[in-house]
C-alpha cells in the first residue's frame, strides 16, 4: 500500500515540477495572466 502512495506522490511531484519550470520560463498560465494585467493597467 505504501508503495502505491509513494508512486502516486512521485508522479504528483513530477507534474508540479514541470508546471513550476514552465511558469519560470515565462510561458505559464500565471505569467500570461500577469502580463495581461500589466498591459491593462
PEGILIN-V364807 format. One record per backbone hydrogen bond with DSSP energy under -1.0 kcal/mol. NH is the residue of the N-H (numbers start at 0). CO is the residue of the C=O. Records with the same first field share a line. If there is no record, write none. Layout:
# PEGILIN-V364807
NH->CO / CO
This chain:
# PEGILIN-V364807
4->0
5->1
6->2
7->3
8->4
9->5
10->6
11->7
12->8
13->9
14->10
15->11
16->12
17->13
18->14
19->15
20->16
21->17
22->18
23->19
24->20
25->22
26->21
31->27
32->28
33->29
34->30
35->31
36->32
37->33
38->34
39->35
40->36
